[in-house]
């Protein structure tokens, strides 16, 4: 499955890039499945997750939870929680 992954804020700094293209099968085909795949295949992403803690996701620019399906050619963005004022 081909998926575009984007990283924002401190995740981008940990991973050392703003995104990548995944062309692999991950199961389940959800945000949680993609996150697990990325942690297994990209140690910098796994380290970022452990350092940052909770990470939010969006699929095709819509906020998503762990159970949100990830379809072929989706764009999935990962970012740390943001505070503002």
NORMOLIN-V397751 format. One record per residue. SS is DSSP state (alpha for helix, beta for strand, coil for the rest). NEAR is the number of other C-alpha atoms within 12 Angstrom. D_FIRST is the distance of its C-alpha to the first C-alpha in whole Angstrom. Layout:
{{SS	NEAR	D_FIRST} {SS	NEAR	D_FIRST}}
//
This chain:
{{coil	20	0} {beta	20	4} {beta	29	6} {beta	27	10} {beta	35	12} {beta	31	16} {beta	33	19} {coil	28	22} {coil	23	26} {alpha	25	27} {alpha	33	23} {alpha	25	23} {alpha	21	26} {alpha	25	25} {alpha	29	22} {coil	20	23} {coil	19	21} {coil	22	20} {beta	25	16} {beta	22	13} {beta	21	10} {beta	25	7} {beta	17	5} {coil	18	5} {coil	19	5} {coil	26	8} {coil	19	11} {coil	19	12} {coil	25	9} {beta	28	12} {alpha	34	13} {alpha	27	15} {alpha	24	12} {alpha	41	11} {alpha	38	14} {alpha	22	15} {alpha	24	12} {alpha	34	14} {alpha	20	17} {alpha	16	17} {alpha	16	15} {coil	21	17} {alpha	18	21} {alpha	23	22} {alpha	37	20} {alpha	23	21} {alpha	22	24} {alpha	29	24} {alpha	30	23} {alpha	16	26} {alpha	17	28} {alpha	25	27} {coil	16	27} {coil	18	26} {beta	30	23} {beta	29	22} {beta	34	18} {beta	31	18} {beta	31	15} {coil	23	15} {coil	16	19} {beta	17	20} {beta	21	21} {beta	23	19} {coil	23	20} {coil	24	18} {coil	19	17} {coil	23	16} {beta	28	13} {coil	35	9} {coil	23	8} {coil	21	5} {coil	18	8} {coil	27	9} {beta	30	12} {beta	42	13} {beta	34	16} {beta	42	18} {beta	33	22} {beta	25	25} {coil	19	27} {coil	15	30} {coil	5	33} {coil	4	36} {coil	3	39}}
//
